[in-house]
Amino acid sequence: MTDAREEDRRLLEGIRSWVEIESPSTDGDAVNRMVGVVEEALGGVGLDTERIPGRDGFGDHLVARTPWAANEAGVMVLGHLDTVWAVGTLEARPFRLEDGKAYGPGIYDMKGGAYLVCDAIRTIMEAGDRPPLPITVVLVSDEEVGSPTSRELVETEARRAKYVLVNEPARPPYGAAVTARSGWGRFRLRVRGRAAHAGSDHRLGRSAIAELARMIVKIEGMTDYERGVTFNVGTVRGGARPNVVPEEAEAEIDLRFADPADGAELERALLGLRPEGKDIEVEVLGGVNRPPFERGEAGTALFERAKSVAADVGFDLEEMWAGGVSDGNFTAALGVPTLDGLGVVGAGAHAEHEHIVVDRLGERSRFLLRLLGSLD
Ligand SMILES: [Zn+2]
């Protein structure tokens, strides 16, 4: 048991060093410091690394390939190095260990998973026995904000791959893999009415808030749990002061849907919203960002293989549907067998209680190593 605990501790130390390099999606320079460390780690063990410069203020994306069978379709290992946590979070909530759980910004989503991948690759390279398929590691810098600058890269690499393994967090509480995810859309609704004095000229005003309120009822009414469709009006803003008929109001909307065929229709419904009141303008921006990741036959077969590898390692791998999205949505939608949620066991993604379970690190690492070695 001592050995296993030592292995957990070794992995935890490595993960800690990555957690302590803060890398919020919106700070390209910060993310690039993280990218540099990973580039060096993978390049240092003999992978061919390529850094794709970030655009629009985002950090760079990293692609690292094992040097054998470069022209064959191989395993794409996908993840991200950005987190949702601003620089400074670490100072307020430093890395800490408590009751077998390790806490820190981005430790679960997904510094832990990214570290396990790089550690497994290092082991493979040092051992010198090549897995049957070449491996391409793709780590992007803008996943947490919808992958605006990396989607094309992810899809291009996925088209060349035989399998995609995504090292996003394993699902709580026991670390299930993810074999399906919802599709996702994001919209912003802007309403413009006409301001007027609420006392003397109320009749002349056109309330943007009243119009937005009517639209919100309509939008939320399109939620259909049976169909796996939810609309969430998550934020609203509007008006200037109580004695003025509000000229402006806006809302942000989050759409989730299970059936790919629904995406375009729901997007059209939202983009086509028109005001009921007169002299009011409505603008709807946004659209579907990620198609659903459906539980297809090829993905299921890949899960079954992973399950048997997990059994060899000594644990039971379960599968789950996840409401959250990942870049696995892009690759699965292309029809490439994709298995997600292969990262660390823990809970609390995007929340302050984000943590990983330390005594499952070694097990997850051995699992990943064997899985990479067994896919052919
Ligand atoms: Zn993530």
Residues whose N, C-alpha, C, O or C-beta is under 5 A from the ligand:
A	BS01	ZN	D109 M110 E168
